[in-house]
Amino acid sequence: MPSHQSSVLAFAGPALSAGFGVALAALAASGAERWLDAQSLALFFVVPIVVVAIQHGLWASLGASLLSAMAMNFLFVAPRYTFVVARPQDAAALMLFSVVAALSSAIAARARAAAHSAEQRAQQAQLLQALAVQVGGLQTEADVISAAAAALGRVSGGRGLAVGADDRHWGEGFDETARLAARWAMATKQPYGASEEAPYETNWRFWPVIVAHQPVLALGVDAPLSGEAESAAEQIAGLAGLALARVSATEKAELARLDAERERLKSDLLAGVSHDLRTPLATILFNLQSLQRFAADHPQEARAELLALAEREARRLSGMVEALLDASRIGAGGAPVRKEALEASALIARAIESAGADAKQVTVTLTERDLPAISADPELAARALANVIANAVRHGGGVAEVRAEREGDAVRIEVRDHGPGLGADPEAMFAPFVRGTAGDRRAPGLGLGLSLARKFLEAQNASIEAANAPGGGAVFVLRFSIAADEPVHAG
């Protein structure tokens, strides 16, 4: 809407209210004229003056006072229906009425302004309290800045804008003049306002947001502000600074925690590698040296046994190195997933072979002759199941039971052993480098098999759970989604 139309409407509303109120007062005074004298009739005109002062302020009330004096003179002061005042006492009465009306206007307008100011302060206090609660629960800088810019817009009734030191911005109305004004506020650490001293011609006002004695951004609005709104804007900038400082401190603490966790994992890995790789290496080295130096002294059966032991330890060493490489690839997101339809029986057979087990060590039960095909990555699924089977054989007395059945829209593969169980917290067995509880006589290893199995399965939207089996031992449950008609490829 053009500004001149807005000005006309802003003037027309109070004028119509004043004219209508004075007309009603004149009508009421005319009806009461037979019972009251002229001085008493003046009280009827005080009502519209006070009402207009409360609704529209001082100037509208002064206009109503002038209209009331003119109406009294025209309607009730002799000679009537003219603006001429014949008697001096009537002129004095009109002047006194005008003074009283003006004072009443000023008092009522001041009361209106005080009530309006108190209401604004209450609203702004409520907004600031809500903002403080809101930013106290936010976890990112972007969310804090957006909330502060929106709050500043609500305080002013205009557009809230936040401009960062790197020219990133949140909110509406960003342009070159806003950028320059925001940079000025950050450079000087002072609010930027439209005045003769302002270096740029713009309607934007900006307040710098200080974190650790440094301005990190500026909050701005493109609307004129009252004194209370100016104070609220400064408080919003202060709240934003405190919230940003808290978020920064939280992020630094989290980074420090992650660094400490990485260092701990490195230490665990080095400790595991130094201990667990040394044993097979020492065995291989001892056997080879014995064969090299004392081959003539060993019978054929002893030489064969030493070579078999060296081969077995070499295979175990190879498995440990492969597990470490798998952990590295999974952690870096380097293990692609290619799912396809796969028979559960074929997966189990491949996993048993990969685990180095045989029919004497693992018994397989399929509850249905034609189990539905599962959706899985053949390589990752077989390696995950092989890790579980190898773990069950190694820690379960040398034997394990594998059972497959349909469970709703999934195929459930259960691996059970008859070992010492998983302790009080079976879920902890999926953490890296965990090798059971102290004194459970577990065979040496890196403690990565179950951790890798879970990561392999989660990468293809499958799952694994662990529990202590009734009667002793451990049970692991793997669940795979049933495959659709066509092969599925992902990753």
PyMOL commands that set and color helices and strands:
alter all, ss='L'
color gray80, all
select helices_A, chain A and resi 3-32+38-56+58-76+88-136+141-156+176-188+227-276+278-297+300-331+344-354+378-395+426-430+449-458
alter helices_A, ss='H'
color red, helices_A
select strands_A, chain A and resi 160-164+169-171+205-211+214-221+340-342+362-366+374-376+400-407+410-417+463-468+474-481
alter strands_A, ss='S'
color yellow, strands_A
deselect
rebuild
show_as cartoon
